[in-house]
Amino acid sequence: MQRRQYRTLAFTLLGLTVFLAWLGIYSEGLHSPAVVMGNLGGGFAMLGIFGWLVFDDKTAAAGSSRYLRVWITAAIIVLGLQILLGGLTSANFAASACPTLPLCHGEWLPGVDLLQALDLSRSLQINDQGLVIGGAERAAIHMLHRIFALLTVATVLVVGYQTIRAGNALRSIGVFVCLVVVAEMLIGITVIQSNLAISVAVSHNWLAGLLLLGLLRIRAS
């Protein structure tokens, strides 16, 4: 990696650190969707940059094919979007909005209230018990997160399979990302059926971080 690239990444990390510190000091709390998304997006961005700095030079000699690089790039983009959708689901306190599988209140697709769930400028209303008062937008963003999860799993499995098939030094990483993405899917199902046990919910984020690092490890070759 060139010195200019290191400098750019260093300034980006500094900016993210200041941004996250500012959110922590001046935020309106977790009932602000913008704050939740800022924390999640900033945290995963920092993880990705640190991962790239660690992996870039160490895997330079592995030599992934151009075809595999295209799939890896696509997988990273899809995973990034899925992580953001997961953040929106959390920001809307929508993880428990659809307690059944595969349908959500008898529906397959998100409803027209989805646009409301994407609005980060609003503040969520709280009842006397401190619980969020939400509407149909919670189920809509939940279902979109589920649907996009299928695309994420499929894309990552293609990358893992192609990496294993290449038979190079990254074969073990290909196995790793396949196992992690399957585990992530199973954890997501468990989150829905376990009434949001905090340990399960946290592991969902941990696996997403590991999956991001695994894909970056392959992409850096």
PEVEN-V118638 format. One record per helix or strand. SS is the DSSP state (hx for helix, st for strand). FROM is the first residue (numbers start at 1). LEN is the number of residues. If there is no record, write none. Layout:
ss->{SS SS}
from->{FROM FROM}
len->{LEN LEN}
This chain:
ss->{hx st hx hx st st hx st st st hx hx hx}
from->{3 32 33 66 104 107 114 123 125 132 136 171 198}
len->{24 1 23 26 1 1 4 1 2 2 31 23 22}
